[in-house]
């Protein structure tokens, strides 16, 4: 099929949000070429999507004249493409300015309470916000539904392709650390935001129980998570294997090799969803109705009103109880409940 239509997708948010956007990319009609404008840290995500032609990076990592020179270059590049569709998936002023500058045939964004007049006048179409909870992937695809580019009732699965070099690296690495054939479980314990995290003691109890069941365990995380992971390992009776200096591509290859991911609400659960790796995800103040793993076997572990009146408030959306950065619904979550979810899901996917 000849690709003679072009779309520019704008997603200037976190890594997990970038993985989620791959559902909307897949929902776009197949005769479209897709360019994506994103932050530097998300560029590797979109580079793994086979439908993305160009990944354009917002130069916020640059300073002074170099930043503005790069902005000018980017705008010149985007203007030359004469996009048929511009879709802004973030609540970011850059999208409104680009919609005015690029003059795509069709432009769309969600309603914004922050900038109602300037925002709504920048785009040809404004998608209304849903008053009820709706999965993030569906909310992204809603922008395409608004402009008639998708009529499917369900958003597609996330789509990422792992590079062969990263697959080979992880395969060789696993051979050096896992000496015998065992089912592999990847643990992602570190929290970018403290209020999403579990206590070290809960993780250590879970890891020790999984080790006793005979699984091979790998503790993953970014370079900034290394000290956290080292501290956690010190509490375990038997230390899990620890990744070091794994970039996004290698982490994706590791997850693709795993039988299960166990994680807090993080980018990792979305990355695993894109690779069809089963997920056990722990949720506290954030809502699984929006952010749960998508189109992959999974279990959500969370406390609520049925467990105690104290947790009838979740998901509250706060950064910890009363803004304390500590979420008691996660502090109280027992390792045994997470372990049961792991056992149940592993048994299910083995059938």
C-alpha positions as CSV (number, residue, x, y, z in Angstrom):
1,X,0.0,0.0,0.0
2,X,1.3,3.4,-0.9
3,X,1.9,5.6,2.2
4,X,0.8,9.0,1.0
5,X,-0.7,10.6,4.1
6,X,1.3,12.0,7.1
7,X,0.5,12.4,10.7
8,X,2.3,14.2,13.5
9,X,1.7,12.8,17.0
10,X,2.8,15.0,19.9
11,X,3.5,13.2,23.2
12,X,5.5,15.2,25.7
13,X,5.1,13.2,28.9
14,X,6.6,10.3,30.7
15,X,8.0,7.0,29.4
16,X,4.9,5.0,30.3
17,X,2.6,7.5,28.5
18,X,4.8,7.1,25.4
19,X,4.4,3.3,25.4
20,X,0.6,3.8,25.7
21,X,0.6,6.0,22.7
22,X,1.7,3.1,20.5
23,X,-1.9,1.9,20.7
24,X,-3.1,5.0,19.0
25,X,-0.3,4.7,16.4
26,X,-1.5,1.2,15.6
27,X,-5.1,2.5,15.4
28,X,-4.2,5.0,12.7
29,X,-5.2,3.8,9.2
30,X,-2.4,1.9,7.5
31,X,-1.9,4.4,4.7
32,X,-0.5,7.0,7.1
33,X,3.2,7.6,7.9
34,X,3.6,8.8,11.5
35,X,6.2,11.2,12.9
36,X,6.3,11.7,16.7
37,X,7.5,14.7,18.7
38,X,8.5,13.7,22.2
39,X,11.0,14.3,25.0
40,X,14.5,12.9,24.7
41,X,14.0,10.1,27.2
42,X,11.0,8.7,25.2
43,X,12.8,8.7,21.8
44,X,13.9,5.1,22.3
45,X,10.3,4.0,22.8
46,X,9.1,5.4,19.5
47,X,12.2,4.2,17.7
48,X,11.0,0.6,18.6
49,X,7.7,1.2,17.0
50,X,7.7,-0.1,13.4
51,X,5.1,2.5,12.2
52,X,7.0,5.6,13.3
53,X,9.0,7.2,10.5
54,X,10.7,10.1,12.3
55,X,11.3,10.6,16.0
56,X,11.6,14.4,16.7
57,X,12.9,15.4,20.1
58,X,11.9,18.5,22.0
59,X,15.3,20.2,22.9
60,X,14.5,20.9,26.5
61,X,17.8,19.1,27.4
62,X,19.7,21.9,25.6
63,X,20.3,25.4,26.9
64,X,20.7,29.0,25.6
65,X,21.1,29.6,21.9
66,X,21.5,25.9,21.2
67,X,18.0,25.2,22.4
68,X,16.4,27.9,20.3
69,X,18.5,27.0,17.2
70,X,17.2,23.4,17.5
71,X,13.6,24.6,18.0
72,X,13.9,26.5,14.7
73,X,15.4,23.5,12.9
74,X,12.6,21.3,14.2
75,X,9.9,23.7,13.1
76,X,11.5,23.9,9.6
77,X,11.6,20.2,9.3
78,X,7.9,19.8,10.4
79,X,6.7,22.6,8.2
80,X,8.3,20.8,5.2
81,X,6.2,17.7,5.8
82,X,2.8,19.4,5.3
83,X,1.0,17.0,7.7
84,X,-2.5,15.9,7.0
85,X,-3.1,15.3,10.7
86,X,-1.7,16.8,13.9
87,X,-2.8,15.2,17.1
88,X,-1.7,16.6,20.5
89,X,-1.9,13.9,23.2
90,X,-0.4,16.0,26.0
91,X,-1.6,19.1,27.8
92,X,1.4,21.1,26.6
93,X,1.5,24.6,25.2
94,X,4.0,23.5,22.5
95,X,1.2,21.6,20.9
96,X,-1.0,24.6,20.6
97,X,1.8,26.7,19.1
98,X,2.7,24.0,16.6
99,X,-0.9,23.6,15.6
100,X,-1.0,27.3,14.7
101,X,2.4,27.2,13.0
102,X,2.1,24.0,11.0
103,X,-1.5,24.4,9.8
104,X,-2.2,20.7,9.3
105,X,-5.3,19.9,7.4
106,X,-6.8,18.4,10.5
107,X,-5.7,19.1,14.1
108,X,-7.1,17.7,17.3
109,X,-6.4,17.8,21.1
110,X,-8.3,17.2,24.3
111,X,-10.0,19.9,26.2
112,X,-7.7,21.8,28.6
113,X,-9.0,23.4,31.8
114,X,-5.6,25.2,32.1
115,X,-5.8,27.1,28.8
116,X,-9.4,27.0,27.6
117,X,-9.5,29.9,25.1
118,X,-6.0,29.8,23.6
119,X,-6.0,26.0,23.6
120,X,-9.4,25.4,22.0
121,X,-8.8,28.1,19.3
122,X,-5.5,26.5,18.3
123,X,-7.0,23.2,17.1
124,X,-9.7,22.4,14.5
125,X,-11.2,19.7,16.7
126,X,-11.4,19.4,20.5
127,X,-12.1,16.0,22.1
128,X,-14.3,16.3,25.1
129,X,-13.0,14.8,28.4
130,X,-14.7,11.8,29.7
131,X,-16.4,12.3,33.1
132,X,-15.8,8.6,33.9
133,X,-12.7,6.5,34.3
134,X,-11.5,5.1,31.0
135,X,-8.2,3.3,30.1
136,X,-5.5,5.6,28.9
137,X,-5.1,3.7,25.6
138,X,-8.8,4.3,24.9
139,X,-8.5,8.0,25.7
140,X,-5.6,8.3,23.2
141,X,-7.6,6.5,20.5
142,X,-10.6,8.8,21.3
143,X,-8.7,11.6,19.5
144,X,-8.6,9.6,16.3
145,X,-12.3,8.7,16.8
146,X,-13.1,12.4,17.1
147,X,-11.7,13.1,13.7
148,X,-13.1,10.0,12.0
149,X,-9.8,8.0,11.7
150,X,-10.8,5.1,13.9
151,X,-14.2,3.4,14.3
152,X,-13.0,0.4,16.2
153,X,-14.7,-0.1,19.6
154,X,-11.5,-1.1,21.4
155,X,-8.0,0.4,21.3
156,X,-5.3,-2.0,20.0
157,X,-2.5,-3.5,22.0
158,X,0.7,-1.5,22.5
159,X,3.2,-2.2,19.7
160,X,7.0,-2.3,20.2
161,X,9.7,-4.3,18.4
162,X,12.9,-5.2,20.2
163,X,16.1,-4.9,18.2
164,X,18.0,-8.1,17.5
165,X,21.2,-6.8,19.0
166,X,19.4,-6.1,22.3
167,X,17.8,-9.6,22.2
168,X,21.2,-11.2,21.7
169,X,22.8,-9.1,24.5
170,X,20.2,-10.2,27.0
171,X,20.3,-13.8,25.9
172,X,24.1,-13.8,26.5
173,X,23.7,-12.0,29.8
174,X,21.1,-14.4,31.1
175,X,23.4,-17.3,30.3
176,X,26.0,-15.9,32.5
177,X,23.8,-15.2,35.6
178,X,21.1,-18.0,35.3
179,X,23.1,-21.2,35.4
180,X,20.1,-23.5,35.0
181,X,16.8,-23.4,33.1
182,X,14.2,-21.8,35.4
183,X,11.2,-19.6,34.8
184,X,12.3,-16.0,34.9
185,X,10.6,-13.3,36.9
186,X,11.6,-9.7,36.6
187,X,11.0,-7.5,39.6
188,X,10.7,-3.7,39.2
189,X,10.6,-2.3,42.7
190,X,12.0,1.2,42.5
191,X,9.5,4.1,42.3
192,X,10.1,7.3,40.5
193,X,7.6,8.8,42.9
194,X,7.9,7.6,46.5
195,X,4.1,7.5,47.0
196,X,3.8,4.7,44.5
197,X,6.4,2.5,46.3
198,X,6.2,-0.5,48.6
199,X,8.3,-0.9,51.7
200,X,11.6,-2.8,51.3
201,X,10.4,-5.4,53.8
202,X,7.5,-6.3,51.6
203,X,9.7,-6.7,48.5
204,X,12.3,-8.8,50.4
205,X,9.6,-11.1,51.7
206,X,8.1,-11.5,48.2
207,X,11.6,-12.1,46.6
208,X,12.5,-14.7,49.2
209,X,9.2,-16.6,48.7
210,X,9.6,-16.6,44.9
211,X,13.2,-17.9,45.3
212,X,11.9,-20.7,47.5
213,X,9.5,-21.6,44.7
214,X,12.5,-22.1,42.4
215,X,12.2,-19.1,40.1
216,X,15.1,-17.1,38.7
217,X,14.7,-13.5,39.7
218,X,16.1,-10.4,38.1
219,X,15.8,-7.0,39.8
220,X,15.6,-4.2,37.1
221,X,15.7,-0.5,37.1
222,X,17.3,2.6,35.7
223,X,20.8,3.7,36.6
224,X,19.2,6.1,39.2
225,X,17.6,3.1,40.9
226,X,20.9,1.3,41.6
227,X,21.3,2.4,45.2
228,X,17.7,1.6,46.0
229,X,18.1,-1.9,44.5
230,X,21.4,-2.5,46.3
231,X,19.7,-1.7,49.6
232,X,16.8,-4.0,48.8
233,X,19.2,-6.8,47.9
234,X,20.8,-6.5,51.3
235,X,17.5,-7.5,53.0
236,X,17.0,-10.6,50.9
237,X,18.0,-14.1,52.1
238,X,19.0,-14.9,48.6
239,X,19.9,-12.0,46.3
240,X,18.2,-11.6,42.9
241,X,20.3,-10.9,39.9
242,X,20.7,-7.2,39.3
243,X,20.7,-5.4,35.9
244,X,23.3,-2.7,35.5
245,X,23.5,-0.1,32.8
246,X,20.5,-1.6,30.9
247,X,19.0,1.0,28.5
248,X,15.4,0.9,27.4
249,X,16.2,-1.5,24.5
250,X,17.9,-4.0,26.7
251,X,15.2,-3.7,29.4
252,X,12.6,-4.4,26.7
253,X,14.6,-7.5,25.6
254,X,14.8,-8.7,29.2
255,X,11.1,-8.3,29.7
256,X,10.4,-10.2,26.5
257,X,12.5,-13.0,27.8
258,X,10.7,-13.2,31.1
259,X,7.7,-15.3,32.2
260,X,6.4,-12.6,34.5
261,X,6.9,-9.0,35.5
262,X,6.1,-8.0,39.1
263,X,6.0,-4.2,39.5
264,X,4.5,-1.2,41.1
265,X,2.5,1.1,38.8
266,X,5.4,2.2,36.6
267,X,6.6,2.4,33.0
268,X,7.6,-1.3,33.3
269,X,4.0,-2.5,33.3
270,X,3.3,-0.8,30.0
271,X,6.6,-1.9,28.5
272,X,5.8,-5.5,29.5
273,X,2.2,-5.1,28.0
274,X,3.8,-4.1,24.7
275,X,5.9,-7.3,24.7
276,X,3.1,-9.6,25.8
277,X,4.8,-10.5,29.1
278,X,2.3,-11.3,31.9
279,X,2.2,-8.7,34.6
280,X,1.4,-8.5,38.3
281,X,1.0,-4.8,39.2
282,X,0.5,-3.2,42.6
283,X,-1.6,-0.1,42.7
284,X,-2.1,2.4,45.5
285,X,-3.2,6.0,45.0
286,X,-3.2,5.8,41.2
287,X,-6.1,4.1,39.5
288,X,-5.9,0.8,37.7
289,X,-9.1,1.6,35.8
290,X,-6.9,4.0,33.7
291,X,-3.4,2.7,34.1
292,X,-3.6,-1.1,34.4
293,X,-1.6,-3.3,32.0
294,X,-3.3,-3.4,28.6
295,X,-4.3,-6.4,26.5
296,X,-1.9,-8.8,28.3
297,X,-2.6,-11.4,31.0
298,X,-2.3,-9.6,34.3
299,X,-3.4,-9.3,37.9
300,X,-3.8,-6.0,39.8
301,X,-3.1,-6.2,43.5
302,X,-4.5,-3.4,45.6
303,X,-6.3,-2.8,48.9
304,X,-9.7,-1.2,49.0
305,X,-12.8,-0.8,51.0
306,X,-13.4,-4.5,51.1
307,X,-10.1,-4.9,53.0
308,X,-10.6,-2.0,55.4
309,X,-12.6,1.2,55.7
310,X,-9.2,2.9,55.9
311,X,-8.6,2.2,52.2
312,X,-12.1,3.1,50.9
313,X,-10.4,6.3,49.6
314,X,-8.3,4.6,47.0
315,X,-7.5,5.4,44.3
316,X,-7.3,9.0,45.7
317,X,-4.8,10.4,43.2
318,X,-2.9,12.1,46.0
319,X,0.9,12.0,46.4
320,X,0.6,9.9,49.5
321,X,-1.9,10.1,52.4
322,X,-2.7,13.8,52.9
323,X,0.3,14.6,50.6
324,X,2.8,12.9,52.9
325,X,4.5,11.0,50.0
326,X,3.7,7.7,51.8
327,X,0.6,5.7,50.8
328,X,-0.7,3.6,53.6
329,X,-2.7,1.4,51.2
330,X,0.7,0.3,49.8
331,X,2.5,0.1,53.2
332,X,-0.3,-2.3,54.4
333,X,-0.3,-4.5,51.3
334,X,1.0,-7.9,52.3
335,X,3.6,-9.8,50.4
336,X,1.4,-12.9,50.6
337,X,-1.3,-11.2,48.5
338,X,1.2,-10.4,45.8
339,X,2.6,-13.9,46.0
340,X,-0.9,-15.4,45.5
341,X,-1.4,-13.2,42.4
342,X,1.9,-14.4,41.0
343,X,1.1,-18.0,41.6
344,X,-2.4,-17.6,40.1
345,X,-1.2,-15.8,36.9
346,X,1.7,-18.1,36.3
347,X,-0.6,-21.1,36.6
348,X,-3.1,-19.5,34.2
349,X,-0.6,-18.7,31.5
350,X,1.0,-22.2,31.8
351,X,-2.3,-23.8,30.9
